[in-house]
Amino acid sequence: MRRFYYTLLYVCILFISAGASATVREDSLNKYDRLDTADLIQASFKYQYGEIPLSNGAVLSVPAGYRFLDAAQGRVLVETLWGNASNPDCLGVLLPVQSGREVSGIVISNDTTGYLSEQEALHINYTLLMHRMNQQLYQENIWRRLHGYSVATEMKWAFLPYYNRQDNTLHLARLLHFSDAPREVVNYEMRILSRKGALCFNAIAPPAQLNHIREVLPMLAKQVHFTAGNAYLDFNPRTDQLAWWTSEILMAGHFSIHNFINYVINTWLFIVVFFILVLFVYVMQFFHRRKDDHHHVFRIDESLN
């Protein structure tokens, strides 16, 4: 008899728990039904913490107060929800745990344009660099118009860019004004130079938060380390590629023997091809001359007949 009561009690508990779970499930479904598509996408994100391998041997230690979205989810956030152009070099997005108005997110991307030496970083012509960026912005605005997004009408430096030799970081902060925004937006890019190019941290925020970003990004640079053989000082001039985009900017803004040598090194392929062509012409002329001499050895003087 006692066993019967225990069985009945167990069945009752099952029905009660099932009803409660159904109620909770129904409430949760009603809650998600009230969310729009953007909220549903963000609710599906899976965040990471701790040490995150990125690319080219770079490892990020996610700092306290932040969480990390991998490349696939980060591109959905940046391109689909935020309306930016496609960026196949995106490695992920670093987001604050508590969302606020300071920094909505920091996009991390990989730049493999080549090694940038300290001497080159110290002598970049930033006026010419801004001119090149405005040309790229013009092309990006064409894409934004086609997709119904607002266009950037103006871009300038928020402060004079600089290179930090202590942590090998290049700081580029731009002020952009969009057609549908009443105020400017800060686009702060910190480039951590590496053996293959740079690891880029890009933060977007209102101008009032510029000083806050100038504190946050250098702190993030300390959270990045490179595995053995991939650090900035592991550059091998015999096998590694030099940064192609700096040659014209450097030669226009600062002339020196060092920059001239770098320019010649960057054109080594042209020199090798030119040398091979000259050698080929010389060899062909040499063999052609020997063939002509061979025919004239047995020349017969017809006047003797």
C-alpha positions in Angstrom: 0.0 0.0 0.0 2.8 2.4 0.9 4.4 1.6 -2.4 1.2 2.6 -4.2 1.1 6.0 -2.5 4.7 6.6 -3.5 3.9 5.7 -7.1 0.8 8.0 -7.1 2.9 10.8 -5.6 5.6 10.4 -8.2 3.0 10.5 -11.0 1.5 13.7 -9.6 4.9 15.3 -9.4 5.6 14.4 -13.0 2.3 16.0 -14.2 2.9 19.1 -12.1 6.4 19.5 -13.4 5.3 18.9 -17.0 2.6 21.6 -16.6 5.0 24.0 -15.1 7.6 23.4 -17.9 4.9 23.8 -20.5 3.9 27.1 -18.9 7.5 28.3 -18.9 8.0 27.2 -22.5 4.9 29.0 -23.6 6.0 32.1 -21.7 9.4 31.9 -23.3 8.0 31.4 -26.7 5.7 34.5 -26.3 8.8 36.4 -25.1 10.8 35.5 -28.3 7.8 36.1 -30.5 7.9 39.8 -29.4 11.6 40.1 -30.5 12.4 41.4 -34.0 14.9 39.7 -36.4 17.9 41.6 -35.1 17.2 40.7 -31.5 16.7 37.1 -32.4 20.0 37.0 -34.2 21.8 38.6 -31.3 20.1 36.2 -28.9 21.6 33.3 -30.8 25.2 34.4 -30.5 27.6 32.3 -28.5 30.3 34.3 -26.8 33.8 33.1 -25.9 36.1 34.0 -23.0 39.7 33.3 -22.0 42.5 32.9 -24.6 41.3 33.0 -28.3 43.7 32.0 -31.1 43.2 34.5 -33.9 45.4 34.3 -37.0 49.1 34.2 -37.9 50.1 33.0 -34.4 48.2 35.9 -32.6 46.4 35.0 -29.4 44.0 37.3 -27.6 43.3 37.1 -23.9 39.8 38.5 -23.5 40.0 41.1 -20.8 37.5 41.3 -17.9 34.3 43.1 -18.9 34.4 41.9 -22.5 33.3 38.9 -24.5 34.3 37.6 -27.9 32.4 36.7 -31.0 34.1 34.5 -33.6 34.6 35.4 -37.2 31.4 33.9 -38.6 29.1 35.5 -35.9 31.2 38.7 -36.0 30.6 39.2 -39.7 26.8 38.7 -39.2 26.9 41.4 -36.5 29.1 43.8 -38.5 27.7 43.3 -42.0 24.1 42.2 -41.5 23.1 44.1 -38.4 25.4 47.1 -38.5 25.2 47.5 -42.3 28.9 47.5 -43.1 30.6 46.3 -46.3 31.8 42.7 -46.5 35.1 42.1 -44.7 36.6 38.6 -45.3 39.6 39.5 -43.1 37.4 39.8 -40.0 38.6 37.6 -37.2 35.9 38.5 -34.7 34.3 41.2 -32.6 35.1 42.1 -29.0 32.0 43.4 -27.2 31.5 44.8 -23.7 29.5 42.5 -21.4 27.3 45.5 -20.3 26.2 47.4 -23.4 26.4 51.1 -23.1 27.0 54.2 -25.2 30.8 54.2 -24.9 31.9 51.6 -27.4 29.5 49.4 -29.2 32.1 46.9 -30.3 35.7 46.5 -31.4 36.2 44.7 -34.7 39.4 42.6 -35.0 40.7 41.9 -38.5 43.8 40.6 -40.1 46.0 42.6 -42.5 48.5 40.5 -44.6 49.9 43.3 -46.8 53.4 42.7 -45.5 55.9 43.6 -42.9 56.2 47.3 -41.9 59.5 48.3 -40.4 59.9 50.8 -37.6 61.7 53.3 -39.9 58.8 53.1 -42.3 56.2 53.5 -39.6 58.0 56.6 -38.2 58.1 58.3 -41.6 54.6 57.8 -43.1 53.1 60.8 -44.9 49.7 60.9 -43.1 48.4 63.6 -45.4 48.9 61.4 -48.4 47.6 58.4 -46.5 44.3 60.3 -45.8 44.1 61.1 -49.5 44.3 57.4 -50.3 41.7 56.6 -47.6 39.3 59.1 -49.1 39.6 57.5 -52.5 38.7 54.1 -50.9 35.8 55.8 -49.1 34.5 57.0 -52.4 34.3 53.4 -53.6 32.7 52.2 -50.4 30.1 55.0 -50.6 29.0 53.5 -54.0 28.4 50.2 -52.3 26.5 51.8 -49.4 24.2 53.7 -51.8 23.4 50.6 -53.7 22.4 48.8 -50.5 20.4 51.7 -49.0 22.9 52.7 -46.3 23.9 56.3 -45.5 27.1 57.5 -47.0 30.1 59.2 -45.4 30.4 62.8 -46.6 33.6 63.7 -44.9 36.6 62.0 -43.3 39.6 63.6 -41.5 42.1 62.8 -38.7 40.7 63.0 -35.2 44.3 63.7 -34.0 47.7 63.3 -35.7 48.4 59.5 -36.1 51.5 58.1 -34.4 53.5 55.0 -34.0 54.3 53.6 -30.5 57.7 51.8 -30.5 57.1 50.2 -27.1 54.4 47.9 -28.3 54.8 48.2 -32.1 51.3 49.8 -32.6 50.2 52.3 -35.2 47.3 54.5 -34.1 44.9 55.9 -36.8 41.9 57.8 -35.5 39.4 59.2 -38.1 36.4 61.5 -37.8 33.6 60.6 -40.2 30.4 62.5 -40.9 27.5 60.5 -42.4 24.6 61.9 -44.4 21.9 60.9 -42.0 23.8 61.6 -38.7 23.7 64.9 -36.9 27.2 64.5 -35.5 30.5 62.9 -36.4 31.6 59.4 -35.5 35.0 58.3 -34.4 36.6 55.4 -36.2 39.7 54.5 -34.2 42.0 51.9 -35.7 45.0 50.4 -33.7 47.3 48.3 -35.8 49.5 45.8 -33.9 52.4 45.2 -36.3 53.3 41.6 -36.9 55.7 39.5 -39.0 53.1 39.1 -41.8 51.4 42.6 -41.6 49.2 43.8 -38.7 46.4 42.8 -36.3 43.8 45.5 -36.5 41.5 46.7 -33.7 38.8 49.0 -35.0 36.5 50.8 -32.5 33.4 53.0 -33.4 32.1 55.6 -30.9 30.9 59.2 -30.6 33.5 61.9 -30.4 32.9 62.4 -26.7 34.3 58.9 -26.0 37.6 59.5 -27.9 39.7 59.8 -24.8 38.0 56.6 -23.4 39.0 54.7 -26.6 42.6 56.0 -26.4 42.8 54.3 -23.0 41.0 51.1 -24.0 42.9 50.2 -27.1 46.4 50.4 -25.7 45.1 48.2 -22.9 43.9 45.6 -25.4 47.4 45.6 -27.1 48.8 44.2 -23.9 46.3 41.3 -24.1 47.7 40.1 -27.4 50.8 37.9 -27.8 52.3 36.0 -30.7 53.5 32.4 -30.6 57.1 31.6 -31.3 58.2 32.5 -34.8 55.3 34.8 -35.5 56.3 37.9 -33.5 57.2 41.2 -35.0 60.9 40.7 -34.3 60.8 37.3 -36.1 60.7 39.0 -39.5 63.0 37.3 -42.1 63.9 39.6 -45.0 64.9 36.6 -47.1 61.5 34.9 -47.0 58.9 37.5 -45.7 57.0 40.0 -47.8 57.5 43.8 -47.2 54.5 46.1 -47.0 53.7 47.1 -50.5 51.4 50.0 -49.6 54.0 52.2 -47.9 56.5 52.6 -50.7 54.7 55.4 -52.6 53.6 57.1 -49.4 57.1 57.0 -47.9 58.9 58.1 -51.0 56.5 61.1 -51.4 56.8 62.3 -47.8 60.4 61.4 -46.7 63.4 60.6 -48.8 66.3 58.7 -47.4 68.8 56.0 -48.3 66.9 53.5 -46.2 63.6 54.2 -48.0 65.3 54.1 -51.4 66.8 50.7 -50.6 63.4 49.4 -49.5 61.8 50.7 -52.7 64.4 48.8 -54.7 63.9 45.7 -52.7 60.2 45.9 -53.3 60.9 46.0 -57.1 63.3 43.0 -57.1 60.9 41.0 -59.3 61.1 43.7 -62.0 64.9 43.7 -61.8 65.2 39.9 -62.1 62.8 39.7 -65.1 64.7 42.6 -66.8 68.0 40.8 -66.2 66.7 37.5 -67.6 65.5 39.3 -70.7 68.9 40.9 -71.3 70.7 37.6 -70.8 68.3 35.9 -73.2 69.0 38.5 -75.9 72.7 38.3 -75.4 72.8 34.5 -75.6 70.6 34.5 -78.8 73.0 37.0 -80.4 76.0 35.0 -79.4 74.7 31.7 -81.0 73.5 33.6 -84.0 77.0 35.1 -84.6 78.6 31.7 -84.2 76.3 30.2 -86.9 77.1 33.0 -89.3 80.9 32.5 -88.8 80.5 28.8 -89.5 79.0 29.4 -93.0 81.9 31.8 -93.9 84.7 29.4 -93.1 84.3 27.3 -96.3 83.8 30.3 -98.7 85.0 29.6 -102.2 86.6 32.3 -104.3 85.0 31.9 -107.7 87.6 34.1 -109.4 90.0 31.2 -109.3 88.0 29.1 -111.8 
